[in-house]
Amino acid sequence: MSRNSRIIFRGGLLCDGTGALPVRQDILIENDLIAAIGDPGTFDSLPGLTVEADGKWIVPGFIDAHSHGESRKIRYPENRTKLLQGVTTEVDGNCGSSPSCVPGGSGELAWQDLTGYAEVIDRLKVSTNTVALCGHNSIRRAVMGTAGRKAEPEEIAQMRQLLENACNAGAAGFTSGLTYFPGKFADTAELTELSAVLKGSEKIYATHMRSEGDSLMEAVEEAITIARAGSGRLQISHLKTIFPRNFHKIGQLLARLEQCRIEGMFLHADRYPYVYSSTRIGQILPGPYDKDTEIRAKLAGSESFRQEIIEALRHSPRDLASTILLKNGKTLSQLAEENGWTLEETGMRVLMENPEQTAAYLCMSEENMMKILAEPWVCAGSDAISAQLDDPASQGHPRAVGTFPTFFRKVASITSIQEAVRRMTSLPASIFRIPKRGIIKKGYFADLVVLDPERYESKAGFNGRDLQPLGVSLVMVNGEIAWDAAKPDQVIRAGRFLPID
């Protein structure tokens, strides 16, 4: 697994990422680029390392369109949770959270802005490539803290400057997370003023919308308005309809988005292939408590407030019984039964412990998910952190370790294998304008995966077992063999920060 200036892939079926049928061809890699593609045997006389694909598929490295890896990949640069799925590039900074664009890190791995973060990533060497988005929550917090109010004009000007700086440093676009602090306090006007920074560019506006349920269609219109105030390019994060009372909106949702596309809007979405979502346990709170940034301290200090929250949780927007705490894999109903508490008291106690701890919520429809996955403009996004397979953080929602094989199998079941590959490679590359990635083509960077499409799957659930996907033989990043199933304990870290013009 050492560096070779020339590597030849022989005997494989090349599925190039465009949606075309696979063809038996050999590939010549020189340094970090695809130097040539030829008929079987074309490169047999050339010296170099030969990788025998043995009839397996050779596909472009997968691109995680919706990742949250910035901080975690500093801690775990091998990033096995993504690499072993065949992911070679992550798009970070989603849901309005971009630690890379504001001061962060510590010691020799500290940074002040995206330029500094890129330097840290390239110096540290991570196994996967990094594309960065600039998040509204991060820049708002840098300017205003967690203030629960509208931004003043001078504060918006400061946020605009931070966004401009990030874009100039290579950020691929602007993101929002309008159900999270402090983004939920921003009005549409604030977001349109910030989005205007993207005007005249082709940088994307990606959004975790203000609602994915009761106010879904209103949130879609807001997203469209914000995108049109900027570049006119929109990426909807983890497109979904949540809660059974909103499942019927799927037809209206897809029709509205398709109408925008017909009218010429550059509009896409990402989706993880699971019906459980995952986010902070604070999402079980109904309004107005969901906007209280001091909820933990108030619970600890007041018995009457604890009773008030117990009563409020009878009207939780989430199904408390099926909610899973990812730190231990137990549902709130299991915890309630074990401790002799009501569901609402259990929720209150968990909030008092830590309202930021992560939970999984059964809130989506399998039928609607498959309708979304059938759309040719929906790509794969894990909505997950980067980690090691033995890290407890990777042993929660299976999307962290299984999004790509599961997306592959579900999309292939309703379209084709080559279409599933396209949605994981060239489609996200085009959305985020990642140059020379996502297609197997002469002159493109050599990010490649060798896999058996019949065996490529994930068996991971919420129990922390079967975390490693099946069916991947080899992953190449920038012309280096980053992981080989024949040497499973070794990872070569060859990723780079990829600035987007």
Buried (B, 14 or more C-beta within 10 A) or exposed (E): BEEBEBBBBBBBBBBBBBBEEBEEBBBBBBBBBBBBBEEEEBBEEEEBBBBEBEEBBBBBBBBBBBBBBBBBBBBBBBBBBBBBBBBBBBBBBBBBBBBBBBEBBEEEBEBEBBBBBBEBBEEBEBBBBBBBBBBBBBBBBBBBEEBEEEBEEEBBEBBBEBBBBBBEBBBBBBBBBBBBBBBBBBEBBBBBBBBBBBEEBBBBBBBBBBBBBBBBBEBBBBBBBBBBBBBBBBBBBBBBBBBEEBBEBBEEBBEBBEEBBEEEBBBBBBBBBBBBBBBBBBBBBBEEBBEBBEBBEBBEEEEEBBEBBBEBBEEBBBBBEBBBBBBEBBBBBBBBEEEEBEBBBBBBBBBBBEBEBBBBBBBBBEEBBBBBBEBEBBBBBBBBBBBBBEBEBBBBBBBBBBBBBBBBBBBBEEBEBBBBBBBBBBBBBBBBBBEBBBBBBEEBBBBBBBBBBEEBBBBBEBEBEBBBBEBBBBBBBBBBBBBBBEEEEEBBBBBBBBBBE
